[in-house]
Every structure is written in structure tokens, then in C-alpha cells.
Amino acid sequence: MKNKLVVSLGLVALMVTFGACEKLKPIGSRGSRSGAATTGAVKGAAATGDKVTVEMYVMSKCPYGVQAEQGIQPVLDEIGANVDFQLHFIATEEGGKFNSLHNEPEVKGNIQQLCARKHYPELAKWTGFLACQNENWQKIPEGWEPCAKKMNMDEGKLKTCMDGEEGKGLLRESLKKAQAANAQGSPTIKIGGEEYSGGRSKSDFMRAICAKYTGAKPAPCANIPEDVEVVATVLTDKSTVQLFLSLHWSSLARRAA
């Protein structure tokens, strides 16, 4: 019983760290699944000028996508001026009707966040709106107004976008970019042009992004904590076995890529 419990907890931890909301193949696509577990790296320029490009393809009501957004937020707070952060949404459209894995509420949530970014393009502004919504992501699309107030956004302007053709156009453009990237699992992440499948903590993202700078690195890159060695104890009905695992997430990410 103890063995089953420990193994189950381990599997849960791995799912939380590397899980993804899997999307059905987009209409007209024969692409393979993508997401936290990737099949290969897509090579590209490591940085654009003094900025590293970070692409994140998500679904607004996917807990794994929310986890990734929450993990990178403190990184953006520190080195956002040196990051080109691009957020796109995974969905499909057929006959003018949008569909997403978590149904109509998620379609609306996607549009809400796109409208916030469109009308308030300052990074701290629109990611602050996302961070506010992500505190209660299960309730999306309800309750966006307090988040707009918190970030000093014009609710009327946002609502016009959300309810009108502008919002639909933004989602249409966003999902096309997600499909072009063959992103079907939330989150699908690319850092400096390479698919990223490492951890989703602040340190994980900071380490991966800082490794992409070709010139001078932002000051916080010099203060990233070292990888942590984790000791796991596996219990069985007959004996106790100690298994020492050195989990170097950056190395795992490179090997997976």
C-alpha cells in the first residue's frame, strides 16, 4: 500500500511538472501532438537584438498552461525588457464558430486576454491582467472586470472588443499562429526558437532564457539558484530502498530537445 502511495505521488508530481492539456488535431491538419513532451527542437535565432523570444501556446482554462504562465511571470517582472514574450491560443474555427478544448468558456477567456493585450500592449499591463485572471482560472471567463479595474483598464473598451468582431479577429489570428507552430498541447513553449520541455518554475525559465543571450546578459541571470539534488525514498512492503536522483532539469530539457 505504501509503495502504491509513493509511486502515485511521484506520478502526480511529474504530471504537474510536465503535463499538458492535449488538443484534438486542428481541422484539416495531420500534425502530431505537441506540448510539454516534444519530439524535437525547432532551431532558430537565439535572440533578437538584446531580447530573447519566448513563445507560449496555451488554452486559457488549461491548468498546465496557467502553471507555465505563473512560472514565467516573475521572470518577466525581472527581465521583461529583455524578453520578447509572445502568447497565442490553441483553438479551431469552422464555419465561423470557434472551438477550444474546454468549450465556449475557454473561447471567451482566450478572447478576453487577447483584447487586454491588444489595447494595453505594455508587457506589465496585459500580463498583470492575465496573472489576475489566473488566480481564479477555473472561473474564466467570469470575473474579468475586477482584473481590468486592478490594472486600470477601460472596461468599456475591453468589452467592446470582447463582444465584437475585433475579439474574434484577434483569436482567429492567434489560433493560426498556433496551428502554424503545430501547437496542440497547452502549454507548448519555444525559447529562442527552440521547443522547450523543461521545468516551469521561475528558476527553470530564467536559466533557459539566460542561456540564449549572445551578448551581455541581464543582471538577474547571475543570480539563478543552482539545480537542486532531490533524494527520493521508495517504500515497499518488504523493505525500504533509498534511491538518489540528481534531477538537473536544464540537462533534461537539452536531452529531450
VENMOKA-V584733 format. One record per pair of residues at least 12 apart in sequence whose ideal C-beta (glycine too) atoms are under 6 Angstrom apart, sorted by sequence separation. I is the first residue (numbers start at 0). J is the second residue. If there is no record, write none. Layout:
# VENMOKA-V584733
i=I j=J
i=I j=J
This chain:
# VENMOKA-V584733
i=195 j=207
i=115 j=128
i=230 j=243
i=231 j=244
i=132 j=146
i=19 j=34
i=131 j=146
i=229 j=244
i=19 j=35
i=112 j=129
i=190 j=207
i=206 j=223
i=228 j=245
i=229 j=246
i=17 j=35
i=128 j=146
i=131 j=149
i=190 j=208
i=205 j=223
i=191 j=211
i=88 j=109
i=202 j=223
i=226 j=247
i=128 j=150
i=202 j=224
i=127 j=150
i=124 j=150
i=53 j=82
i=111 j=140
i=50 j=81
i=51 j=82
i=52 j=83
i=53 j=84
i=54 j=85
i=55 j=86
i=56 j=87
i=58 j=89
i=108 j=139
i=49 j=81
i=50 j=82
i=108 j=140
i=111 j=143
i=50 j=83
i=56 j=89
i=107 j=140
i=119 j=152
i=47 j=83
i=104 j=140
i=20 j=58
i=118 j=156
i=20 j=61
i=58 j=99
i=60 j=101
i=58 j=100
i=20 j=63
i=79 j=122
i=114 j=157
i=206 j=249
i=19 j=63
i=18 j=63
i=60 j=105
i=203 j=248
i=59 j=105
i=114 j=160
i=58 j=105
i=114 j=161
i=60 j=108
i=59 j=108
i=59 j=109
i=111 j=161
i=198 j=248
i=75 j=126
i=110 j=161
i=197 j=248
i=114 j=166
i=117 j=169
i=59 j=112
i=197 j=252
i=110 j=166
i=113 j=169
i=196 j=252
i=72 j=130
i=196 j=255
i=110 j=170
i=113 j=173
i=109 j=170
i=193 j=256
i=69 j=133
i=26 j=91
i=68 j=133
i=25 j=91
i=22 j=89
i=26 j=93
i=65 j=133
i=65 j=136
i=22 j=100
i=60 j=139
i=20 j=100
i=59 j=139
i=90 j=174
i=88 j=173
i=87 j=173
i=89 j=177
i=87 j=176
i=87 j=177
i=89 j=182
i=89 j=185
i=67 j=186
i=56 j=177
i=64 j=185
i=64 j=186
i=61 j=185
i=56 j=182
i=58 j=185
i=74 j=201
i=57 j=185
i=73 j=201
i=57 j=186
i=70 j=199
i=70 j=200
i=74 j=204
i=55 j=186
i=56 j=187
i=74 j=205
i=67 j=199
i=55 j=188
i=66 j=199
i=71 j=204
i=70 j=204
i=54 j=189
i=81 j=217
i=53 j=190
i=78 j=217
i=51 j=191
i=78 j=219
i=77 j=219
i=45 j=191
i=33 j=181
i=44 j=192
i=33 j=182
i=43 j=192
i=33 j=183
i=34 j=184
i=30 j=181
i=32 j=183
i=33 j=184
i=32 j=184
i=25 j=178
i=34 j=187
i=40 j=193
i=41 j=194
i=33 j=187
i=40 j=194
i=37 j=194
i=51 j=208
i=37 j=196
i=51 j=211
i=22 j=183
i=35 j=196
i=21 j=184
i=19 j=184
i=20 j=185
i=46 j=211
i=19 j=185
i=45 j=211
i=46 j=212
i=46 j=213
i=45 j=213
i=40 j=256
i=5 j=234
i=2 j=234
i=1 j=234
i=2 j=235
